[in-house]
Amino acid sequence: MSTIKNYWQNYIGGRWVDSVSGRRLPVENPATGRPFAEIACAEGPDVDLAVEAARRAVAGRALYDMKPDKRCQLLNRMASEVRALGPEIIPVLTADNGKNLEFSADEVEGTARYFEYYAGMADKMHGRSIPLGDGYVDYTQLAPYGVSAQVVPWNFPLELAARSLAPALAGANAVVIKSPELSPLAVCFLAIAAEKAGLPEGYLNIICGLGNVAGEALTGHLGIDHIVFTGSVATGRRILHKAAERVVPCVMEMGGKSAGIVFPDADLDATARSAAIGILAHGGQVCSAGSRLIVHRSVHDQIVDKIVAVAKGFTMGPGDANHFLTPLISANQLEKVEGYCRSGIQAGAKPVIGGKRADRPGYFMSPTVFTGVTQDMTIHREEIFGPVLSVLPFDEPDEALSIANGTEYGLAAGVYTRDLKRAHWMADRLEAGTVFVNQWFAGGNEVPFGGFKRSGFGREKGVEALGNYVQVRNIAIRL
Ligand code: NAD
């Protein structure tokens, strides 16, 4: 901890700057509940400066006019610089986010991979020629939107910022990132990597500030052309209202209440482990966490016992000591998660394990497994964003599908079975943008990710994401 800088600035137009007002936000370590650093607190005037810097970059066309091979090399250098900064980033991310060092290292690698992955595409984005008959030439171009405003949540701040930044740069957009006020520090390293890699000035601007001040000012700014929002449905809805006023295109990546379905022929030990990791990794603060498990009645009790055994095998403690059960992000989040557990208990659900905060300093929540959950309960319908699993029994596959599809969300879903035909039949009917079969969180930077229903629209990751960062211009020529 002693090596971590105690004051961090915003990054605007290629310079590290204080906020115009001079205000700062405290940054806490969730494992202790104590502040250990400060970051410049951006407000309206800082947002104006960041958007102006991005507009100047777009007008200068440095990235748009760059030869494709050079843009690839630039993004590849971003990947290398992020990897080289890894030893500095990892302890900082663990300190302000709570996740363990191993997960922070995974996040650094995932971040580097986004730049590498989209570097490999920056020279393969092109239009097509469309025959229009004698006397005409017609072709399409992929044009950048211009200034992309990107609002990032705190659970994977670095990786999610890179997930949108990398394809945006591949498409020659300039970006203003609003980093999350609860875990802002690791995102600053993207600017360090960009400087070292030689990204032209103004193409990356990073401001940290409160959602209802800096986030509002950025997403409502007249100088932006594009919004990428990753966060809760409530905030997303607010942003969409404002975007509608100005017809600004949006990519919306929001919450989930994802369900895994367990058939009796599944490998029950592997399933229990996968389901436990699916809800307990990073304290369940994962948009695609498997927060519901719908288990065939014949193996329901066995699966519950096995999950409880897996959970008891994980140790709890600070991320810098590499424990698996790490803290929630804040006192508010802990209160919210505990409140959901209280509501579940009041409604008649039974906590087989956990159900309340852990008795230790910091924001630790006990791993929690509820049985006796019914579909009308709040804990079954709403995203808790904590280590809280609801287990429900089923008898027939159609019933399992109806329970799994029975919420407003549609981010991820899962099926555990050895029967490939059944897995495919279920996957084809699950209302989710991602379906995991036999391993929760299977996938990588290469696969598209995003929501059905209220979980959002547009896709991030994979080849699919690129289409969100460029617009098609058709040029029809009468010769
Ligand atoms: P949040 O909506 O509270 O905040 C997300 C970001 O929006 C933060 O940077 C915040 O400052 C900003 N914000 C808040 N109010 C704003 C406003 N009025 N205008 C503009 N910006 C505003 O969400 P959170 O608590 O930080 O993150 C957790 C949520 O994010 C969960 O619902 C989770 O499922 C979701 N999430 C989704 C994905 C995905 O890819 N689908 C990934 C990670 C997290």
Boltz pocket constraint, residues with backbone or C-beta under 6 A from the ligand:
constraints:
  - pocket:
      binder: B
      contacts: [[A, 151], [A, 152], [A, 153], [A, 154], [A, 155], [A, 156], [A, 160], [A, 178], [A, 179], [A, 180], [A, 181], [A, 209], [A, 210], [A, 211], [A, 212], [A, 214], [A, 215], [A, 216], [A, 219], [A, 230], [A, 231], [A, 232], [A, 233], [A, 234], [A, 235], [A, 236], [A, 238], [A, 239], [A, 252], [A, 253], [A, 254], [A, 255], [A, 256], [A, 286], [A, 287], [A, 288], [A, 383], [A, 385], [A, 411], [A, 450], [A, 451], [A, 455], [A, 456]]
      max_distance: 6.0
